[in-house]
Amino acid sequence: MKTDPASKIQDLLQFGEFGDVNPSITDSATYTFMEAKTMVDTFHGEQEGCFLYSRHWNPSNKYLADALAAMEGTESAWVTASGMGAITSVILQLCNTGDHIVSSITTYGGTFAFMANYLKKFGIEVSFVDITKPAEVENAIRPETRMIYTESMTNPLLQISDLPVLADIANKHNIKLVVDNTFTPMVIAPAEMGAHIVVYSLTKFVNGKNDCVAGAICADAAFINALADVNTGSAMLLGPVLDPMRSSSIHKNLHTLHIRMKQHSQNALYLARKFEQAGLRTIYPGLTSHPQHELMKQLMHPDFGFGGMIAIDLTTSEKASELMEKMQQEGIGYLAVSLGYFKTLFSNSGKSTSSEVPEDVQKDMGLSEGLIRFSVGLDQDIERSWERIEKCLNTLGLV
Ligand code: PLP
């Protein structure tokens, strides 16, 4: 029986200083102390419950972080100004010059670029592997490896990481398993399956409104405190702090995430079946044709479905562009990057969110230039949406 992330959030009593049902928004960069010694102790991390300066911690961010920790089942959490802020803070906290990372080759393009290009200046090496092959992952581990990095459901190929197996490998080698769960909040609970650190782009499903970018790190208290350390913490020192106004609005949106995930998943399963029946190569973990369909069934929380992401392969980027433009004209959704929005979004991954990945690497990982990634929206009448998509496919002679 999987634990219920939505009820864990619901059970938190989080209200404002005047009993306001939504916690008050912190509109302060700094905080007063009644006694000078308390300030000194707070700087040294010896004083709990005091706020010092908003880049370090602030109450609004703490409310959101506590709710996310409850959802993930981790001791603690930290929120950041973007998903990349979360990912880069974690990597730079765990790795020093000369260290090594084993990462899924299929990840969000920004993560790939950070690992393949940016980490070079720190002398941190990355071995990119096929994350669906645990033997390949384990073989890539060296004495200086600090972490295995993956996405629960990879962007954009929608491969499923076998998190319990990867956690066993990480534990055997005494290294961390870091998992980006952006595509599958509530659907997959990485920390419960052994991930040591879970990162999110909250920009996507968790917020669900496409009105801001934000990120989160969920982990044990020791790691989160290390991130906030005034002398050595990457979150404290690099400063990717989330604005309290934003964390407050994301916090409210988090409370409807469970309902949204069900609807995203239900609509995506419907469309994925239709795409496949129409004869298009379709990638969706809810289809029996998906190579990790059985694994997905083991990992997922059944209440939240197989997630809201689908990929279809039109083989060429020209055909993909034609279809996306037509679908936008027909009101099916927007030709836009990002995901987890209430409207359907579609983009040609190889030319957009994975364009940081060199073309030969895209080919090696099986990313077709005609792949369209869909983030399926909350459409009330998904049959009507399919009729419109089908009309576009027929008009363009694609099926
Ligand atoms: N992780 C995944 C899986 C993503 O898809 C993205 C962005 O598309 C990110 C991380 C980066 O998040 P952000 O854009 O909030 O920095």
Residues whose N, C-alpha, C, O or C-beta is under 5 A from the ligand:
A	BS01	PLP	S82 G83 M84 G85 Y108 N155 D180 T182 S201 T203 V213 A214
